[in-house]
Amino acid sequence: MGLALSLYNDVSSEGPAFCVAVNGLSIVTRWPAALQAELALNPLHRILAGWFLMLLAMMPPLLAMPLMHVWHSSLARRRMRASALFLFGYCALWMAAGPVLWVLALLLQFTLGQNVFIVTLLIALVWSASPWHRAALNRGHQPQRIGLFGWPADKDCLTFGMRHGLFCIVSCWAWMLVPLVSGTWHIPVMLLAGLIVLAERLTPPRPPGWHWLVSPMHFYTFVTKHLSERPHG
């Protein structure tokens, strides 16, 4: 459903996609003017709605294991409530991160112009290979004790959702940034980024260190080929 809604949001004249690149902002010489122009084209409520649809399309596979932990750790009569509190805490952090990533994506577009996609992809690859990314993934694998009764149980579910969301943001932010600068390729790039973060999430915990998803040499070959095939003028 999330993907279907994202597709609708991407083509509907009533609500253009959150991640559509804004042509012409590179000629604006002042960052505040660029930000004001973007907000005029995409008001904050539309940005947040598009971001929520993007989360709805990408995040459900990532939440299967922590939701199962919350479900099986709660009394039968509290399972729906526990799951809702976990999701609320998780989504609250991601919704707060959305505008920050949106501003960062706009800043990258404003600064890098036509090279923004390649540079953002490089950032995501380097972050995925870094020990800090692996440390965040390891923390995201750790379950949390869930109480059985009353407010302590509710608090455990809410804080577990927020804690899981925090480490999910730390591990996934770079790949979530890539679709935001992909323009008309937003939907396929979003699907690819979703598959990558899911594959990373399914890897077992291991000591933090540099682990390359794609070798730097292969990425350099891809970039130089892309730049050489770009029409000049």
Protein Blocks (a to p, Z undefined) as FASTA:
>chain_A
ZZmmmmmmmmmmklccfklccehklmpcbfklmmmmmmmmmcfklmmmmmmmmmmmmmmm
mmmmmmmmmmmmpcfklmmmmmmmmmmmmmmmmmmmmmmmmmmmmmmmmmnmmmlmmmmm
mmmmmmmmpmklmmmmmmmmpccdddfbhjllmmmmmmmmmmmmmmmmmmmmmmmmmmmm
nojmlmmmmmmmmmmmmmmmmpccdddddddfbafklmmmmmmmmmmmpcgZZ
